[in-house]
Amino acid sequence: MREIINQTIYTIFTILLLSMLSGCGGSGDGDTNETTTLYSTVNHDEIKLSWDIDEEAIAYDIEWSTDRDELSHIKQIDKSQTEYLHRKLHYSTMYYYRLRVELSGDAEDKYSDVISIKTGDEIRHIQMDTGN
């Protein structure tokens, strides 16, 4: 039951946030500072990460660790996917994540800022600048 309530809150929050962001378009002058919005749902032993699709992506990499300075674990996600469920985590433990958007050709990959999420925390939204 608790998971259903958490998922419902997450869905409502996502819809509200996306509707607010859709009205925040750029100036139309071609000067864009691309931003990836990362959403997280957290419970006692799982962290669910999701993000908006990047049309230029060929794949996504989730880099993570319990040590902020050593993001050594990498999970590659297909370009059509926009979420990752990290399961079987330790309760009340801080995890650090970074999203990498892999681009084709000579284009430079985009990296998000490193974020921290502690298992047991409530739903929250984190906006990450991935630059150009």
C-alpha positions as CSV (number, residue, x, y, z in Angstrom):
1,M,0.0,0.0,0.0
2,R,2.8,2.4,0.9
3,E,4.5,1.8,-2.5
4,I,1.2,2.6,-4.3
5,I,0.9,5.9,-2.4
6,N,4.6,6.7,-3.1
7,Q,4.1,6.0,-6.8
8,T,0.9,8.1,-6.9
9,I,2.6,11.0,-5.3
10,Y,5.6,10.6,-7.6
11,T,3.3,10.6,-10.7
12,I,1.4,13.7,-9.6
13,F,4.6,15.5,-8.7
14,T,6.1,14.6,-12.1
15,I,3.0,15.8,-14.0
16,L,2.8,19.1,-12.1
17,L,6.5,19.7,-12.6
18,L,6.5,19.0,-16.3
19,S,3.5,21.2,-16.8
20,M,5.3,24.1,-15.1
21,L,8.5,23.5,-17.0
22,S,6.7,23.4,-20.4
23,G,5.8,27.0,-19.9
24,C,9.4,28.1,-19.4
25,G,10.6,28.0,-23.0
26,G,13.7,29.8,-24.1
27,S,14.1,33.2,-25.8
28,G,14.2,31.5,-29.2
29,D,17.5,33.1,-30.1
30,G,19.3,29.7,-30.2
31,D,21.2,30.4,-27.0
32,T,20.3,27.3,-24.9
33,N,21.7,26.1,-21.7
34,E,20.5,22.5,-21.7
35,T,19.4,21.2,-18.4
36,T,18.4,17.6,-17.5
37,T,15.9,17.2,-14.7
38,L,16.5,14.1,-12.6
39,Y,13.7,12.8,-10.5
40,S,14.2,10.4,-7.6
41,T,11.8,8.3,-5.6
42,V,13.4,6.7,-2.5
43,N,12.3,4.1,0.0
44,H,14.1,2.0,2.6
45,D,16.2,-0.1,0.1
46,E,15.5,1.3,-3.4
47,I,16.2,4.5,-5.4
48,K,14.4,5.2,-8.6
49,L,16.0,7.7,-10.9
50,S,14.2,9.1,-14.0
51,W,15.0,11.9,-16.4
52,D,13.6,13.5,-19.5
53,I,14.7,12.0,-22.8
54,D,17.5,13.6,-24.8
55,E,16.9,13.3,-28.5
56,E,20.6,13.4,-29.2
57,A,21.5,10.6,-26.9
58,I,22.8,7.2,-28.1
59,A,22.8,5.9,-24.5
60,Y,22.8,6.9,-20.9
61,D,25.2,5.9,-18.2
62,I,24.4,6.0,-14.5
63,E,27.5,6.4,-12.4
64,W,27.1,5.7,-8.7
65,S,28.9,4.9,-5.5
66,T,28.7,5.4,-1.7
67,D,31.8,7.6,-2.0
68,R,31.3,10.9,-3.7
69,D,34.8,11.1,-5.0
70,E,34.8,7.6,-6.6
71,L,31.8,7.0,-8.9
72,S,33.2,3.6,-10.0
73,H,30.0,1.7,-10.7
74,I,28.4,2.2,-14.1
75,K,25.1,1.0,-15.4
76,Q,24.5,1.6,-19.1
77,I,20.9,2.4,-20.0
78,D,19.4,2.2,-23.6
79,K,18.6,5.6,-25.2
80,S,14.9,4.7,-25.2
81,Q,14.8,4.3,-21.4
82,T,14.3,7.2,-19.1
83,E,14.5,5.5,-15.7
84,Y,16.6,3.3,-13.6
85,L,15.6,1.4,-10.4
86,H,18.6,0.7,-8.1
87,R,17.5,-2.1,-5.8
88,K,18.7,-4.0,-2.7
89,L,20.4,-0.9,-1.2
90,H,21.4,-0.5,2.5
91,Y,18.9,1.5,4.6
92,S,19.9,5.0,5.7
93,T,22.9,5.0,3.4
94,M,24.0,7.9,1.2
95,Y,24.4,7.1,-2.5
96,Y,25.9,9.4,-5.1
97,Y,24.9,9.5,-8.7
98,R,25.8,11.2,-11.9
99,L,24.0,10.9,-15.3
100,R,26.1,10.8,-18.4
101,V,24.4,11.4,-21.8
102,E,26.4,9.6,-24.5
103,L,26.3,11.5,-27.8
104,S,27.3,10.2,-31.3
105,G,30.2,11.2,-33.4
106,D,32.5,14.0,-32.3
107,A,30.0,15.5,-30.0
108,E,31.2,15.8,-26.4
109,D,29.2,13.7,-23.9
110,K,27.0,15.6,-21.3
111,Y,27.5,15.0,-17.6
112,S,25.2,16.0,-14.8
113,D,26.3,17.3,-11.4
114,V,26.9,14.6,-8.8
115,I,23.8,14.3,-6.6
116,S,23.4,12.6,-3.2
117,I,20.4,10.6,-2.2
118,K,19.9,8.8,1.1
119,T,17.8,5.7,1.4
120,G,14.8,6.4,3.6
121,D,14.5,10.0,2.2
122,E,11.2,11.3,0.7
123,I,10.5,12.0,-2.9
124,R,12.4,14.9,-4.3
125,H,13.4,16.5,-7.6
126,I,16.9,17.6,-8.5
127,Q,17.7,19.7,-11.5
128,M,21.1,19.1,-13.0
129,D,22.9,21.3,-15.6
130,T,24.5,19.1,-18.3
131,G,25.9,22.1,-20.2
132,N,26.2,22.1,-24.0
